[in-house]
Amino acid sequence: MENIIQAENYKIQKPEAWASNISDDQLIENIKESDFSIKQTDEGRDYCYFLDKIYYTNDNENSEYACLAYTLNDPSNLERASVVDVVVEESETYIIHRISVLRDGVLVDKIPDTKIKVLDSENQSSGGVLSSNKKINITIKDLRLYDILIMEDSKVKVFSERDFLRREFSKYVWVGPDSYWAYGKYKFTFINDREKTVAYKKTFFRDENGNVLEPEINYLKQGEKFIIEKEDYINFVDSNREVSAFIDFATESNWTDLSNYISPIYEDIFAKASLPVFAPDLVEKLNKITDKDDQLQFAIEYVQNHINYIFNADEMNGHKPQEPAVTYENKQGDCKAKSVLLKVILDYIGIDSSVILVNFNTDFYIKYYLPSLLTFNHVIVKVNYKNENHFVDATLRDEFGLIENRGFTYFMHYLEVKPNQQLHIKEPSRFSYYAVDEKSELVAQNNIGKLKLTTKYKGNRANNMRKYFKNTNKREIIDSWNNFFFYTLNYSNDRNGTDLRIIFKDAVIEIVSDDKKLNEFTVEYKTTIENPYFTDGKNNRFLMYFDRNIIKNSARDFMHKDVTFWHNFDNERYEISLLTDQTIDVSEKFTIQESTINNPYFDYTSRKKITKNGGTVYIDYKPLVNLEIPEKDFEEFRTAHHKVADSNFGIGVDIIEEGFLNKLKFSFKKHFN
């Protein structure tokens, strides 16, 4: 074997005593064809003869063991098996116990044909992500189609001094296996060898009819095991519409005890912090700002933009927050460090705030998990200002505005770092401003259209659009707006294939204003269009403006049995005018159609003002956001969005062509339609 000198990140040795101890003869005995395996092979499915997984935890380490044998009947699967990457954290070791193939009934040891490289896993370091992770690259030579590959290995994480949370608490989530695979035998074992009891909660398990069963909670004392065993097994979960069954294992606790455990750690850090002592120059700047709103904006933007965000993946759950004096001096820190510094600054200027623990990635699942500090992977700051709660992510950049105008952070669950806390639910909200406030006008004279669009963005939209204009080529921006109008004006149905730069050949877009206090970013687009009318197959002409961004297709198309719809849309307001020197049909149904929707989760109105030469539609959309739509309300919610999509997201006008015959034709069409 190449690289026979073993690095500290990997070893080749026998399994530990708690793991399986399987001989070569037992391996061969377990790799037997059956009616089930033949059926899977005939259907073109790769087959795993057995998978034995074990998770072992004690007060000094976490370990994962796996032994499996699977077919290499598919060329792509063979290719993936030949080169494998295993990422290990700091103080974690990858241990190879066995690499073999069963070829024509003969067991062949492949460790001599295995090349191992240890690589740094630092591909994100330029973005402020620091990780001492290592990548174990394993290349197995001479794997052949129709081999059966046997892999037996472990990962062992030994806790260092700074892994105090993992030493104190266990957290592991077992998820049902990939539905791609068929298993002859599947076994999972959780072994608790900790002094403290580990609770486990079974969630989204189903009965024989596919109905979700009520969650079930049980407990494992030290030395006890939990085991799942299946034979001739396929996980038939519909991953597009169902949540796969999972089991959450966590050291038995409750939110009150957990908050009482973590809050003294932060309080100790705050007790050491005196802003005038370690940051006198910053205090001087703060003292010169007399307006409290401006002072708060300055504090937030100072930490966000002047303190570099360094995300150390190994230390996120593994060490105490960095002292704010160190963060300030080094001008860098992770989310905990930046949040703690921001709170210290806010304490100095007399604004109430607290540090909170969140996990944006698994927010939906937190209500199903057992209480655990290891559920959270991020820290932000909750600010109570003028009797309203605001949530500030100190790790963000290029966020602007007084606190009520800043970007909105969507999430539901959080734990406040204070004594005697329960898990909190962030309340639903209604915006006090329009994130999109847009006025558009298309004026058609002598078969030439003049189009003007003015859009004011605010909040998250302003921050994102500001970044977009800063980082994107101007020509690309114009092309994006041109493409929007190609569909909005319905040109995609009568001049498809035409270069957009020909249709909108003099298009320009400019930043009109950028107010960093109100966090309002306004742009204006202008262009001239030859033949601005959409012409159908019967040579009827129309002016049309239907903005599909107004339609919330994510709500209309949502299909899931288990996950509820997360409502996170913006307030929007539109004024759309179509004017022409031609006569229009002022009685056409979709020209004059208006709508009023008062759903519990959003209000929507469209109002029209129609003249003989055009019309204007006023659209107002105000949702209740930051909440899950309950299943019992969702179909009514979806139907309301279908109503928006039923020609209530813009305006169209029919042109009545000049001449007696044309008007007679039009009159007959209306009469008989």
VENHU-V153693 format. One record per backbone hydrogen bond with DSSP energy under -1.0 kcal/mol. CO is the residue of the C=O (numbers start at 0). NH is the residue of the N-H. E is the energy in kcal/mol with one decimal. If there is no record, write none. Layout:
<<CO,NH,E> <CO,NH,E>>
This chain:
<<6,9,-1.1> <8,93,-3.0> <10,95,-3.1> <15,18,-1.2> <22,26,-2.1> <23,27,-2.4> <24,28,-2.2> <25,29,-1.9> <29,31,-1.1> <33,37,-2.6> <34,38,-1.9> <35,39,-2.0> <36,40,-2.3> <37,41,-2.6> <38,42,-1.5> <39,44,-2.5> <40,43,-1.6> <45,181,-1.0> <46,70,-2.4> <47,183,-2.7> <49,68,-1.8> <50,186,-2.6> <51,66,-1.8> <52,188,-2.1> <53,64,-3.0> <54,190,-3.1> <55,62,-3.0> <56,192,-3.0> <59,158,-2.7> <60,57,-2.5> <61,156,-3.4> <62,55,-2.9> <63,154,-2.2> <64,53,-2.6> <65,152,-2.3> <66,51,-2.8> <67,150,-2.3> <68,48,-2.0> <68,49,-1.0> <69,148,-2.4> <71,145,-2.4> <73,77,-2.4> <74,78,-2.2> <75,79,-2.1> <76,80,-2.1> <77,81,-1.3> <81,139,-2.8> <83,137,-3.4> <85,135,-3.7> <87,133,-2.5> <88,91,-1.8> <90,157,-2.4> <92,155,-2.6> <93,10,-2.1> <94,153,-2.4> <95,12,-1.6> <97,151,-2.6> <98,109,-2.9> <99,149,-3.4> <100,107,-3.3> <101,147,-1.2> <102,105,-1.8> <105,102,-2.9> <107,100,-2.1> <110,113,-1.8> <112,140,-2.6> <114,138,-2.8> <116,136,-3.0> <118,134,-3.6> <121,124,-1.9> <123,126,-2.1> <123,128,-1.3> <124,127,-1.8> <127,310,-3.2> <129,312,-1.8> <132,120,-1.9> <133,87,-2.8> <134,118,-2.9> <135,85,-2.2> <136,116,-2.4> <137,83,-2.9> <138,114,-2.9> <143,146,-2.2> <146,71,-1.8> <147,101,-2.6> <148,69,-2.1> <149,99,-2.4> <150,67,-2.4> <151,96,-2.8> <151,97,-2.1> <152,65,-2.4> <153,94,-3.1> <154,63,-2.4> <155,92,-2.6> <156,61,-2.1> <159,162,-1.3> <162,166,-2.2> <163,167,-1.8> <164,168,-3.0> <169,250,-1.8> <171,248,-3.4> <173,246,-2.6> <177,180,-1.2> <181,47,-3.1> <182,232,-3.0> <183,231,-2.6> <184,50,-1.8> <185,229,-2.8> <186,52,-3.0> <187,227,-2.7> <188,54,-3.0> <189,225,-2.3> <190,56,-2.0> <191,222,-3.5> <196,251,-2.6> <197,219,-3.0> <198,249,-2.5> <199,217,-2.5> <200,247,-2.2> <201,215,-1.7> <202,245,-2.5> <204,212,-3.4> <206,209,-2.1> <210,206,-2.4> <215,201,-2.9> <217,199,-2.7> <219,197,-2.7> <220,223,-2.4> <223,191,-2.3> <225,189,-2.7> <227,187,-2.5> <229,185,-2.7> <232,182,-3.1> <233,235,-1.1> <236,238,-1.2> <237,240,-1.8> <237,241,-2.8> <240,560,-2.9> <244,175,-2.7> <245,202,-2.8> <246,173,-2.7> <247,200,-2.1> <248,171,-2.5> <249,198,-2.8> <253,257,-2.2> <254,258,-2.7> <255,259,-2.1> <256,260,-1.2> <257,261,-2.3> <258,262,-2.4> <261,265,-1.4> <262,266,-2.8> <263,267,-2.1> <264,268,-1.0> <265,269,-2.7> <266,270,-2.2> <269,272,-1.5> <273,276,-1.0> <273,277,-2.1> <274,278,-2.6> <278,282,-2.2> <279,283,-2.1> <280,284,-1.6> <281,285,-2.5> <282,286,-2.5> <285,288,-1.3> <290,294,-2.3> <291,295,-2.4> <292,296,-2.2> <293,297,-2.6> <294,298,-2.2> <295,299,-2.3> <296,300,-2.5> <297,301,-2.2> <298,302,-1.8> <299,303,-2.4> <300,304,-2.4> <301,305,-2.5> <307,332,-2.1> <310,129,-2.6> <311,315,-1.1> <314,317,-1.2> <322,326,-2.1> <323,327,-2.8> <324,328,-2.2> <325,329,-2.9> <326,330,-1.4> <330,307,-2.6> <332,309,-2.3> <333,337,-2.7> <334,338,-2.2> <335,339,-2.6> <336,340,-2.2> <337,341,-2.3> <338,342,-2.4> <339,343,-2.2> <340,344,-2.2> <341,345,-2.7> <342,346,-2.8> <343,347,-1.7> <344,348,-1.7> <345,350,-2.8> <346,349,-1.0> <351,383,-2.3> <353,381,-3.1> <354,416,-2.9> <355,379,-1.9> <356,414,-1.8> <357,376,-1.6> <357,377,-1.8> <364,367,-1.9> <364,368,-1.4> <371,374,-1.2> <372,375,-1.2> <377,357,-2.6> <379,355,-2.5> <380,391,-3.2> <381,353,-2.1> <382,389,-2.8> <384,387,-1.1> <387,384,-2.8> <389,382,-3.5> <391,380,-2.6> <392,395,-1.5> <401,404,-2.5> <411,425,-3.6> <413,423,-3.2> <414,356,-2.7> <415,417,-2.1> <423,413,-1.8> <428,624,-3.0> <434,457,-1.8> <435,572,-2.5> <436,455,-2.6> <437,574,-2.1> <438,453,-2.9> <439,576,-2.2> <440,451,-2.4> <441,578,-2.8> <442,449,-2.8> <443,580,-1.2> <444,447,-1.7> <446,530,-2.6> <447,444,-2.7> <448,528,-2.8> <449,442,-2.5> <450,526,-1.9> <451,440,-2.5> <452,524,-2.9> <453,438,-2.8> <454,522,-2.4> <455,436,-2.1> <456,520,-2.4> <457,460,-1.1> <458,462,-2.2> <459,463,-2.8> <460,464,-2.7> <461,465,-2.6> <462,466,-1.8> <463,467,-2.2> <464,468,-2.5> <465,469,-1.6> <466,470,-2.2> <467,471,-1.2> <472,476,-2.0> <473,477,-2.3> <474,478,-2.3> <475,479,-1.8> <476,480,-2.0> <477,481,-2.9> <478,482,-2.5> <479,483,-1.8> <480,484,-2.2> <481,485,-2.0> <482,486,-1.1> <483,487,-2.4> <484,488,-2.5> <485,491,-1.4> <486,489,-1.1> <487,545,-2.3> <489,492,-1.4> <490,493,-1.1> <490,494,-2.2> <494,497,-1.8> <498,501,-1.7> <498,502,-1.6> <499,503,-2.8> <503,506,-1.5> <507,525,-2.4> <509,523,-2.6> <512,521,-2.5> <514,518,-1.0> <514,519,-1.7> <515,400,-1.2> <516,401,-2.6> <519,514,-2.7> <520,456,-3.0> <521,511,-2.4> <521,512,-1.4> <522,454,-2.5> <523,509,-2.3> <524,452,-2.7> <525,507,-2.4> <526,450,-2.6> <528,448,-3.3> <533,541,-2.2> <535,538,-1.8> <539,535,-2.3> <540,654,-2.4> <541,533,-2.9> <542,652,-2.7> <544,650,-2.3> <546,549,-1.6> <550,552,-1.2> <551,554,-1.2> <551,555,-1.7> <552,556,-2.9> <564,628,-2.8> <566,625,-2.2> <570,434,-1.5> <570,435,-1.3> <571,620,-2.8> <572,437,-2.8> <573,618,-2.7> <574,439,-3.0> <575,616,-2.6> <576,441,-2.5> <577,614,-2.3> <578,443,-3.0> <582,655,-3.2> <587,591,-1.9> <588,592,-1.3> <594,605,-2.3> <596,603,-2.7> <600,623,-2.7> <601,598,-2.0> <602,621,-2.7> <603,596,-3.3> <604,619,-2.5> <605,594,-1.6> <606,617,-3.0> <608,615,-2.1> <610,613,-1.2> <611,583,-2.2> <612,579,-2.5> <613,610,-3.0> <614,577,-2.9> <615,608,-2.4> <616,575,-2.4> <617,606,-2.3> <618,573,-2.6> <619,604,-2.2> <620,571,-2.3> <621,602,-2.4> <624,428,-2.3> <626,566,-3.0> <629,632,-1.5> <632,636,-1.9> <633,637,-3.1> <634,638,-2.7> <635,639,-1.9> <636,640,-1.4> <637,641,-2.1> <638,642,-1.9> <639,643,-1.5> <640,644,-1.9> <643,647,-1.4> <644,646,-2.1> <648,546,-1.5> <650,544,-2.5> <652,542,-1.9> <653,584,-1.8> <658,662,-2.2> <659,663,-2.5> <660,664,-2.9> <661,665,-2.4> <662,666,-2.4> <663,667,-2.5> <664,668,-2.3> <665,669,-2.2> <666,670,-2.2> <667,671,-2.6> <668,672,-1.5>>
